[in-house]
Amino acid sequence: MILLLSIIVIACFSMVIIALFRERTDFLTYSVLAMFIAVVATFIFLPKAITVEGLILAIEWEVVFFLIAVFTIVEVLEDKRIFEELALRITNKFHTNTRKFFWVMCLISTLCAAFIEDISVAVIFIPMIIHTCNKMHINPTPFLLGTTICINLAATLTPFGSSQNILISAEFDLTTTWFILNLGLYFVISTLVTLLLLDYFVLRKSLKRIWLPHCTINEEPYEQNYIQTHELTIMEEHIDKRVYNKNMAALFVFIILLFIIPNILFVGVFAALMFVLINPRKDGSGKKRPSISYYFTKIDYKLVFFFICLFILVFCMELNGTIRLLEDIIISFSINDLFIMCLFILIATSLLSGLLDNVPITVIFIPIITVMIAELGFQATPLLIAFILGINLGGNFLPQGAACDMLTLEISKKNHIHDMNYNKLLKIGGLFALLHVLIGIIYLWFYIYVIL
């Protein structure tokens, strides 16, 4: 009976993963369906093991509310066009120097991706890059590659750099300071190596060729005054300076608080309220008032409900013994060497997240990592470094493994940047993903045998 239940729940979990790979499928519909089937099946076979209270407690509410808080902040910043203004200022200052423009745009977009969702960064910076490169009559492909590949590295820098990081940091109480101290060096090395190699092998080569802008809008000739990409109109005029300054100041306070206060939920809710209060909106009477409800209506809650479904699915897998079986398989390898175990975690999570969606793999591996630390006695920090690197970097081997990669390809296609295509991103992005994993292995060896 338990075996049949395990098969049903694993099939439900597989349904979620398959739905994530089908672009035209509403993955949330199948996630809710899979959760419902798994809960009903568990109740039928194990009626005393599952309760409403147990299901509620199985959800990581800290993660859920922190996601809502962060999404609210992002909606405020996007509504006020703060990051577009930042991109515009960078463009205006460095557009006359190709190499400086390449480095500054890649670095700033990467740092932004460490604090806001990678798709939001791509939506803001990718059209701006195409727009500026066409003005400069240079090939935008090296800039698009640099920004896209480095955005993927940003997830290793902060506990909220990716959805999987939020899950891991909430489970193991990892702070922003922990990430900076333990993964900051890796981030700096891998980012600099990536940009140096792209500069030398891709950017320099493209500058030797004459580039004829062929960006069009709805098959009409490109115009100097504007370009519309992915339903986004690129700004040509600056926003109000006071609005920009106060939001950048609030963003700075948010970042500082993340270092000072270890509770990310408290900081997230406080920061969301702060951004809403300093950005009042006009109501029906024409008066400006803070309105958090307005931004709540703008948030895309699909990821929030998807996480809830995953938490409950994994809870069902714990009840029927599937998670324990996976833990026993890991333990049966009898690996006593810390570096070998870290290497195993890094490679296993990289391969799995390269083939499957990162978030479900993260949810599955969290209890396994917990067992390694609590029962097998492995040091927590090296294992968590390997886990975070593997789960974040593995998805970059294939373009469809990273949402910002696919968005970059979509925007490039709409703007007729034929040099930036799937095959090129697969080849170059895959090589850099492999390089990042190799740097991760070297970094782990250095951390374990030199730093510890």
ZIHU-V481274 format. One record per helix or strand of 2 or more residues. SS is the DSSP state (2 for helix, 1 for strand). FROM is the first residue (numbers start at 0). LEN is the number of residues. Records with the same first field share a line. If there is no record, write none. Layout:
BEGIN
SS=FROM-LEN + FROM-LEN
END
This chain:
BEGIN
2=1-20 + 26-19 + 51-7 + 60-19 + 81-13 + 97-16 + 117-19 + 140-16 + 162-10 + 175-32 + 240-20 + 263-15 + 291-7 + 301-18 + 321-11 + 337-18 + 357-17 + 379-17 + 398-3 + 402-12 + 421-30
1=227-2 + 231-2 + 280-2 + 287-2
END
